[in-house]
Each structure stands twice: as C-alpha cells, then as structure tokens.
Amino acid sequence: MFLRIWKLLTNNKVVFFFILILAAFLRLYKIDDYMTFLGDEGRDVLIVKGILEGHFTLLGPRASAADFFTGPIYYYFMAPFLWLFNLDPVGPAVGIALLGIATAYLVYRIGKYFFGAPAGLFAAALYAVSPVVISYSRSSWNPNPMPFFSLLILFFLYRSIMDKSWKILFFTGLLFGIAMQLHYIEVFLGITIFLFIIISTYILENKKRIKICAMRYAEFLLGFLIGFSPFLAFEIRHGFPNTKTILNFIFHQDLYIKEVVRTSPMQIVGDVFFRLFARLLTNYPPLDRLHDGTLIFTLWQLGVVILAVASIIALLRIKNKIALLLFSLWLFIGVLSFGFYKKPIYDYYFEFMFPLPFLLIGNLFHQLYKSERMHIYGKIISIGLFTTLFLYNLYWMPFKFAPNKQKDQVKSIAEFVVSKTNSKPFNFALIAAQNSDHAYRYFFNVWKRDPITIENEIVDPKRKTVANQLLVICEDRNCAPLGNSLWEIAGFGRAEIAQEWNISVVKVFKLVHYEGV
C-alpha cells in the first residue's frame, strides 16, 4: 500500500497536476482584492468597454515612459473577459491569471521537451511560486502576457527550423506580431529570432544557405506583418509616428533627458543579468528596499551568481546544438540588448525572459540529480536547493500581506461622489501625485453618470460645459483645491468650498461658483 502511494506521489503527471493547481491558486485566490486598479487600468477598461459598444481602435495603451502607443491587441484580449464578468474590471485580471497558469504549463512541457521531465517539473514548480512572477500574473496590464507569447514564439521558432516547416515559421511570425503589440521591449526578442534563423540555417544546411535563409525570413515576415497589421495600419496612415518615437526612446539619449541612465553599458548588463536570476528565482529585494553592504546580502548575491553561472555551464553540457543556440541567444542577446537602453530598467521589462531562468535552473537541478560522478551528493544538492528555493518563495506568497482592495476603494469613492451630486450634472477633478482619474471615470461611465468635461472658451464660449458643481477627489488629504492649476479646477472658474468629507483613503470636496459677500 505504501509503495503504491509513493509511486503515485512521484508520478510525473500527478506532480505536474499539483503544480498547476498551486499555480492556479496563487494567481486566482482573492484576485479581486489584490489586483491593481489605478488610472492606467481604468483607462484600459474604459476603452475596452467602448470596443464592446462598437467603438473599435487601432491603437493600444500609451507607454508610461514616453509619448507613444503600443498596438491594440491587448484591448481585444481584454474584451471577452470584461464582457464575461459583466463589466467588472476583475475580468481582464482573471484573463491574465489564466495566461499565467498556461505559461506554467508551457514551462513544464518545453522544459521536458528540451531537458527531460524532471527538469520541466523543477522549472514549472519554481515558476508557479515565484513572487515576482505571481505579482505580474494577478493584474490586467499590457506587458503581462509577454512570458506566455515569448516562450511559445521561441518554441515554435525552434520547431519550424528543425521540421523545416514554413507553416510553423509563418505562425511564429504571426505570434511575434501579436507580442510586439504588447510592449516595445519585444524588439530585443526580435534580435534573438533574427540571429537564430541565420545561425541555425548555417549549422543545419550545407547548400543554398543564403536562399534558404532568405525564404525563412520572408515566411516569418509575412506572418509578422499579419499579426502586426492593426498597429501597422495606423502607422502607415499617419506616417509612422509611434515607430519613430519608440526608436528614439530606446536608442537616443536626447529624448526625456531626465530619465537617462548614466551607468556604463557593461554595468547595466551586469545588473540585468544579476536581477534576472535574483529577482525571479530568489525574490531578491528591489533596489529601493535594498540594504546593500551587509553580510547576508553579500552572501545572497554570491549565491545567486553561483546559481546563474552553474545553470549556464549545465546548459553548455546539453548535446542538442540548436537548442543550446536558442537558449544561449535568448539569454545573452536579451541581457546584452539592455546595454543600449538609456532609461531606467524595471522588473516588468524582463517579462519576455521570465521563463528563461526557471528553465535553466530546472536543467541544472536535473543534471545534478542524475549525475553519476556526484553520486548521492548530486541528488542531495539538487533536492536541497530546489526545496529551499521553493519553500522560500512560497513563504512570500501574495496572501502574506493584507490586500490593497484598490478596485473596491475606487468603486466606493466613486459611489460617494455620485451620491453628493444630488443627481444633477457635475464636473469632476482628481488631485494626485502619480495617478489619473480614469479608474473613477470608469465607474461613472458604467453607472451612466459621466461628469461633464469642461471645454476651452474658444470651443465653448457660452460656458455650457461648466456645471454648477465640481466634485474634487484629493488623494493627498492635505491638498488645497482652491486655486489649483489643474485644468478641471481652473476651467471651473472662481469657486468656494461648499462641503468636504473624508472618505476611505481620500478627501472629497464639493466646489460651487463663488458668489462673493
């Protein structure tokens, strides 16, 4: 009986089933309470609600770091989930969580395909519990599907070359066209794809290499153009404004000069390489919470570097040269490309490489476990390191901290604002340091209580867009709305405070027109 239970528990399919259940639990449990819902998320659901009402778009979200837009594909991904959840913003967040679970599945299957089933299990289990990965799998945001698409793209790219299939290569280009609409950082993955096609063709083909390579690029490009066509249609129609801005943003120092990073390229590359493994595998603290210089952090950094280098050495030991080429290019081109990047680098920029360190470390643990030279010691080291990483990351699961309940807060504040309008027309303003008012406006729109937008006097000389009341939300309770330079307040004209309230985490003011003594 005991042996049967043990065989069941050590069965790859059973273990993988529990990994998927754990991945689903960590991404879906109380997602409504822990999801992010601020200005950007409010803007997105407003646009997607418009799509559901028939107002289609060829542009996606605006980049937070510069004045350009991504493609619209993410909005169309959000649409069915927003509809299924009856316009509740949690719907698109659930869609992202489901993609996160699917990515854990792909990590196992692709890890098993290239390195063996145990490597896939090691990789998928660590991917399932990584706090950084989980945090980006529980909120609706356009970069968050990148791990799924990047992993799928590279796997199909490999298969297309090995199987000599133009159909798979065409489909790979189509997927890359979709991925490029999620975030401009996918350009770095494009460099990996370009080099992989030419180098793998040189290795595998003995004749007509140039012709074969050209045909493969043409097949990939055709798929890419179709996948990228919504964004491309807008660019062609308007003279490529976003493409020019994206290239300037990535490679030129004279744009948004205040955000330019003055670190040398090699320092940037070293930092990115370390953070890729440290943040994802060991939940290493972000820079703003780092107490550098202490012994524990020095040992932590050393341990991460040893793990990273060992995983690369283990990769070099695999016999499949084309697989080695694929993973090497993904790692080194992905990391080295950031050396040309002139702006601050945030964790979500790594999302196109999120699955990579887990696959590499899974391969390392598998090689240690089956090593004949290390005997029992290899098994002890691999199981010990895996268990330590797994339990440590699991300890920092999202539910360890109280939920932010941002969506519920925004909704309750918006309800309060509406209740103070006495069912009459109103203007609306938000005073905040780093937020926009779209999240509040989304609920106003759903309830059909949209505030009137104040127009310029040239457009509205009779001031018909100025209501008799202005409701102001201050996210800083010490703010003073009177005389504020914000257009929604300045455009309202000279005003006085009729009422004010403390509600949830904000202060709400009702302003009316000043009537004098």
N, C-alpha and C positions, 0 to 999 in steps of 0.2 A: 504493500500500500504506500509506504513512504517513498519507495523508488518511483512509483507511478506519479506521485505528486511532484517529486523532484524533476522528473523528465518533463512534466507539463510546465513547471515553472521555468525551466531552462530552454523550452522550445522557442525558437526564434519568432515564430508567428505570435505566440502568446505574449512574449516580452514586448514585441512591437505593438501589439494591441494595447497593452497597458501604457506604453509610451504615448500613443496617440490620445488615449483617454486623459492622461495627465496634461498633455499639451492643450487639449480642448478645455479642460477645467481651468487651467491657469490663464487662458485667454478669454473665456466666456463668463466665468463666475463673477457676478456683480459688475459686469462691464458697464451697465447703466450708471453705476455710482462712481466708477474710477475713470471713465472716459474723459478726454479733454473736449471742452466745448467753449471756445472763446470766439474772438472776432473772425479768424480765418475759417473756422469750422462753420460759423453762422453764415458767412459769405457763400461758402460752397453749397450748403443745403438750400439757401435762397435761390441760387442759380439752378440747382437740380430740380427744385420744386417748379421753377419756370419751365424746365425741359419737360417735366411731366404734364405741364399745361400746354405744351406745344411750342414753346419759345426755344428753339434749338440754337446751338452755338458752335463755332469753330475754334474757340479759344478756351483754354483751361485756366487753372489758378495762376494768379500773379506770383512771381517769385518774391520771397520775403526780403531778399538781399539786394534786389535791383529791379529796374523798371522794364521787365519783360515777362512774357506769359509762356506757360507750357501748353501742350496740346490738350484737347478736350476729353480725351479717352477716359480720364478718371471720373469726370462728371457722369458719363454714361454708364460707368461701372456702378456708381452710387445709386443711380436712378431706381433700379428694381428693388434695392434694399430699402430705400426711403419709402417707396410705394407699399412694399410688403408690411412695413411697420407703421403704416397709416400716418406718414409724415413725421414720425418720431425720429429725431436725429440719431438715436441709438442704432437704427437700421444700418447705415453705412459703416458704423463701427463694428457691428457684427459681421458685415461682409469682409472687412479687413481681418478680423479674428479668424474667419473661416479660411482665408488665404494663408494666414499664419500656420494653421493646422495642416493645410495642404503642403506648405513648404517643409514642415517637419517630416511629412510623408515622403516628399521628394528627397530630402536629405538622406533618409534611410535607403530608399530604392537606388539612388545614384551612388551612395557610399557602398552599398552591397555590389552594385554593378562593377565599380572600378576596383574596390579594395577587399571585398568579401563581406558576408553578412554580419560578423561581429563588429567590423569597422563601422558599418551602417548603423548598427544598434548603439554603439558608443556615441557616434556623431549625433544621431537623432535624439537620444536621451539628453545630451548636454544642450542641444539646440532648444529642446522643449522647455528647459528650466532656466535658460539664460535670462536674468532680469532685464538686461538692456533690450534683448530681442522681444521679450514679452511686452515691454513698455511701448514699443512701436507696433505691436500687434493688437492693441486694445483701443485704438483711436482712429478715426477716419482722417487721413491725411494723404495727399497725393504721392509722396515718396514711399509710403509704407508697403505697396505691392512689389517694390523692386526686388527683394530677395527671391520671391517666387518666380518672377519673369527672368531674372538674370540666371538663376540656376537652370531653368528649363531651356533657355536660349543656348547656353553652353553645352548642355547635354545633347540637344538636337543638332547643334553645330558639329559635335564630335561624331554623332551617328551619320550625319549627311556625308562627311568625308570618308568614314570607314565603309559605309554602304554604297558610296558613290551615287547618292540619290539626289537628283535635282529637286524632287518634290519636298524632301525634308529640308533642304537648304533654302528653298523658297519659303517654306513655313517658318524657318528660323529667322529669315529677314522680316517676315510679317510680324513675328513676336517682337523683334528688336524695334520695329517701327512703333509698336504699341508702347514698349518700355521707354523709348525716347520721349514720349509724351508725358511720362510720369515725372521725370526730373532731368535737367540738363547734364547731370553728373554721369549719366549713362554713356556720354561721349567716351569716357575712359574705357568702358566695356567694348565700345566700338573699335578702339585701337587694338584691344586683345583679339577681337574677331578678325580684323584685317590681317594681323600678323599670323594668326593661327592658320588661316586659309593658305597664305603663301608659303609658310614654312612646312606645313603638313603636306602640301602638294609636292614640294621639292623632295621631301623624305620618301613619300609613297610612290611617286610616279617617276618612271625612267625616261619616258618620251613625251614630247609635246607639252612640257610643263607650263610654258607661257600660255598656250592656247587653253589648256585645262583650267589654269588659274583664272584667266580672263572670263571663261564661261561661268566659273563658280561665283566670281564677283558679280557678274551680270544677273545670275539667278537670285543671289542674295539681295542685290539692289532692287530688283523688281518686286520682291516680297516686301522689302523695306518701304519702298515708295507707296505701296498699297496700305501698309499698316500705318504709315505716317501721313497719309493723304489728307485727313481732316485739317491738321495743322499746316501742311504744305499748301493746301488750297488757300488758306488765309494769307500765308506768307507771299505767295505768287501774286495774289490780288492786291496786296498792299506794299510790295517792294521789299520784302524780307526784313521788316523792322526788328522782329524778335531775334532772328538769326544773327544779325549784325551785333545786337546788344549782348547776346549770350557770348559770342566770341570775344568781344571787348571785355566783358566781365571776367571771363576765365583767364585770359592771357595778358591783358593790359593793366598797368599799374596806375594809369591816369584817370581811371573811372572809379568813383566813390573812394577817393584817396584816403579818407579817414579809416576805411576798413582794411587797407592794405597791410599785409603781414610783412614785417621787415626781417624775418628769420631767413637764413640761407636755405636753399633748396635741399641740401643734404640733411639739415636739422629737421626740416619738415618731413622728409621721407622717413627718417628715423623715428620721429614722433608718431607718424601714421602707422608704421609697421608695429610699433610697440602697442599703441592703443587698439589696433585691430584685434590683437590677441588678448591684451589685458582687460579691456572693457567687456568684450564679448564672452570670453572664457572664464574670467575670474572676478567679474564685476568690480574692477579696479575703479576707485573714485574718480569722478571727473575733475578737471583742473581747478575749478572754483571751490572744490571741497577737499583738495589735496593738502596734506600736511607733510610736505616733502622734507627729506633730510633725516627722519627718524629711522632707527634700525629696522623696524618692521616693514617700512615702505621700501627700504633698500633691499631687504631680503625678498620682498614681494616682487620688485622689479627684476631682480636676478632670476627668480623662479620663472617668471613669465618669459624672459629672454631664452632661458634654457629650454623651456617647453616649445617655444616657437622655432628655435634652431633645430631641436631634435625632430620636430614634425617635418621640417624641410628635408633633413637628412633621410628620414623614413620615406618621404616622397621620392627622393632620388633613387631609392632601392627598388621601386616597382619596375617590372620588366616591360610594361606597355609604354613604348616611347611616345606614342601620340597622346596617351592620357597624361604622361609626365609633361609633355609640351603644353597641353591645355591648362593644367593646374598651375604650372610654373608661370605661364603668361598671365593668367588671371591674377596671381599673387603679385608678381613683380611689376607688371605693367600697371596694375591697379594702384599699387603703392607709389611707384615712381612718378606716375602722372600727377600726383598731388604736389610734387616738387615744382611744377609750373603754375600751381594755383596760388593766387596772390591775396586771397581773402581768408578770414577765419574759417577753420575746418571743424564742423560739428559732427557728432556721432552719426546722425542720420545720413550724412554724405557717404558713409561706408555701407549703406544698405545694399548696394549692388554686389558687395563682397561678404555680406553677413554669413551665408552658409559655408564659406571657404575655410575659416579656421577650425570649424567643427569637423569638416570632412578630413582635414589634415591631421587633427589630433585624434580622430577616430582611427585613421590609418596607423598612426604611431602606436596607440594602445593595442591595436590588433597585432602589429608586428612584434611588440614586446611580449604579448601574451603567448604567441605561437613560436617564439624564438627558441631554437634548440640549444644555442650557445649559452643562453642565460638560464636555461632550465626552469626551476620553480621560481627563481628570483624575478624573471621577466613577468610571470603571472602575478606575483605579489605586487610588483611595481605598477603594472598596468591597472589592476583592480583597485589598488590603494589610491592611485592618483585619480582614477575615474570616480571612485566613491567620494573622495574628498571634494572634488570639483562639483559633483552632482549635489551632495548634501549642502555644501556652502551656498551654491546658487539657489537651491530650493529654500534655504533659510531666509533668503532675501526676496521671497515671492512678494508680489504686489500687495497682498492682503495683510502683510505685516504692519502696514501703516493705515491710518484712518482714510476713508475715501474722500475725495475732494468734492464730489457731488456737484460738479460745475454746471451740468445741464439743469439739474433741479433748482440750483440757486438762480441761474439766469431766468428760468421759467417763472419762479416765484416773484422775482423782482419785476419782471415784465408784467405779470398779473397785477402786481401792486400799482405800477404806473398806470395801467389801463383803468384800474378802479378809481383813480384820482382824477380822471379826465371828465367824470360826470357824463360819459357817453357823447361828449362834444369833440369837435375837431381840435387837434393839438399839434404843436411842433415838438421835436424831440432832440436831445443832445446828450452825448456821453463825454465826460471829462475823465480821461485815463492816461496814464503814462505810456503804456505799451499795449494798447488794445483798441479794437474798433467796435462800433456799435451794431455790427451785423447780427450777432447772436440774439440780441434783444429784438432787433427788427424782424428776425425770422419768426419769432412767436407772434409779434404784432401782425405779420402778414398772414400767418396761419389762422389767426382769430379774426381776420378781415378788419383790423383796427390800425391800419398803417398810418403813421404820422404824416402830416403834410410836409413836403420838402420845400424849404424856403429858397426861392429863386432870386437871382440878381435883379436889381431895379431896372436894368435895361430890358430884361426878359419880362419882368413883372412890374411895370411902372405903377400900377394901382395897388400893389402890395396885397394881392388877393391870396398869395401863398403864406402870408403871415397870419397865424391863428391868434386867438385871444389868450392862449395859454401855452407856455413852454415847460415841458417836463424835462428835468435835467437829472441824470444819474452821475454821481461823483464816486468813483471807485477809491479815491483818497478822501476820507471823511473830513480832512482839514481844508478841502478846496473851497474857493470862493467863486461862485458862478457869475456874480455881477461884475461886468466889465471884462469878462474873459474874451480873449481874441478869437476863440473858436467860431467859425462862420455861423453855425446853427444858433449861437448865442448872440453874436454881433449882428447878424441879419435880423434877429427878432426886434432889435431896437432897444431904446432905453426901457429898463424893466426894474421891477422891485420883487422881492421875495414875498409871496403870499403865504406859503406854507413850506415846512421842511420836516422830513422824517428820517429816522434811522431804520433801515430795513435790511436784514441779513448782514452782508459784509459791506454794504454801500450806504450812501446818504442820498436821498431823493429830494429835489426841490421843485416846487411849482412856482414859476415866474409868470407875472402878468405885466401888462404895459404900465409904465409909471404915469401916474395922473397928477403928481405934484401935491401941494398943500391944499 
